[in-house]
């Protein structure tokens, strides 16, 4: 299993009239976690796209446990719990500043060829990098 942790702060514009972080923003927090997780492995969406590989989201499942509020510093823990094939699954836990679990989620993304728009296998160099975490 590979785990990466990063942080982001809830901005004022991400809150609703009740002062809660609007639920639709959590997908962006997950994207931050996912992008930073891949970046920590020396992979970036930009490099993947430059090499003709797209990673659209196939599904998103989320559970809201507690609200986040304006200016909360959120910790996003992102895990890759199995070696990817044509799909890669990310599991997330989001914690508030009191280290309380406020959200859990999963996303599944598919490796797609930019040329054919059809699924392809995970790039070999990403698979090789991840393999060392699954020994």
Helices and strands as residue ranges (DSSP letters): E 2-9, G 12-14, G 23-25, H 26-40, H 45-50, E 53-64, E 73-80, E 87-95, E 101-113, H 124-131, G 132-134
